[in-house]
């Protein structure tokens, strides 16, 4: 799995993990922004899981499904994600880590980056998988040029 998809999957997985321990017993008790946040984490988790299965070859590659799942992640990234973590919304039934608020700038940057990468993945969906392009995916770098991301293989 490439860094791009890996980062998106990791980001969605991390977001889901922020509240995962409460889903089994706390989700039914959650209300308001905490419930919205938990619901959003489930959506992110499911999209990342579906993408990961395609990139690993466990399910057939489907460019339209990649676009759909990447679009879902993009829609739940950036401001859409950070808005689900207003100051004072930690604690039970949420188990969101205090570091979200104490390292807010890093969390906000991470949420934005996840959206940019998801957008690039959606644009690259028709390119197929790296093995089908005969090349290598981008392994390192922080430069997120949308045109460059769109030219890369989806995985």
N, C-alpha and C positions, 0 to 999 in steps of 0.2 A: 504494500500500500504506500503510495507516495506521501510526501510531507503535506501536500495540500489537503488531500482527503483525510490523511491521518490527523492533521490539525483540526479539521472540521469535526471529524468523528470524536476526537479527544475533547474538543470544546463542547460538543453536544453531550458527550458522556459526562464531562465535568459538571456541566449545568444540571444534568439529571442527578448526579451524585450529591449535589447540594441539598437535595430534599429526599433522596431515595430512601434513606433509612426511616423516614416518616410515612412513606406511602402505604406500607402494609397496615399500620395501626393509626396513623395520624391524619391521613388524607380525608377521611370522613368527618373529622372534627375541624378541619381547616375551613376558614371563611375568608371573604374579602381578598385582599392582595396576596395573602399566603396561598389560598386555594388557586388563584389565577397563576401564581408562580409555579406551583406544583403541577398544574395542568399543562403549562407551557413546557416544563421539563419532560413530561411524558411525551409530548409531541416531538421535542428535540431528540430524545432518546430513540424513539421509533424511526425517525428519519435517518439518524446516524446509523442505526442498526441495519436498515434496509440498504443504505449505500455501502456499508462495510461488507455485507453479504455479496453484493454485486462485484465489488472490487477484489474480493478474495476468490471469486469464481464459484461461490456456493449457490448463487442464483444467476440466471442468465443476465448479461448486460442489456439494459434497456435505456437508451438515451432519453426517452421521454420521462421515464421514472426517475432518472438521475436529475433532470431538470426540475421535476416536481419536488423531489426530496430536498434538493439544494435550495429551491425557492422557499420551501418550508423553513429550512434552517435560516436562510437570509431574513425571512419575515419575523423570525423570533430572535434575531441578533440585534446588536447595536442598542439604540434607544428602547426598542421593544423589550429587550432583555433587562437593561439597567433600570427601566421604569418599574420593573417587578420587585425591585429591592430598595424601596424607600427607607430612609433612616428610621430606625425603631421597629422594623418589621421582622426582626429576628426572634428567637425564642420559640417555645412550643406553640403550636404543633410543628412549626418549621424548625429545621435543624440547620439552616443556612449558616455557614461559618462566619464568625465575626470578621475574618480577614476580608470579606467582601467589602465591608464598610471601612475598615482600617486601611485597606490598600485600594481605595476606590478608583484612583486614577489608573492603576494597572488593570483592574476589573473592567473599567469602561473601555480601555484600549483593547483589551482582549475581546470584548463583546463586539466592538467595531471591526476588528480584524476577522473574526469569525464570519461576519456578514460579507466582507469583501471577498474572502476566500470562497464562500458559498456562491456568491455571484459569479466568480471566475469558473467555478465548477459547473454551474448551469450553462455558461457560455461555451465551455469545453465539452459538453455532453456529446455532441455529434462527432467529436474526434475519436471516440472510442477509448479503449484501454491502451496503455503504454505498449503492451506486448503486440498489439495490432499496428502500432505506428513504427516499430523498430527503433525506438529511442529510449531515452531515460527521462524520468520525471525530474523536476527541480528538487534538489535535495536540501539546499540551504538558501538563505537570503531573506531579507526583510522587505525588499522592494516589491510592492504589490501593484504592479501596473496591470490594469484590467485587460488590456490588449494582449499582454504576454500570457496572463492566466488563461485567456480564451483560446490561445493557440496550443496550449499544453494538452497532453492526453488527460482524460478524465480521472484516471487513477494516479 
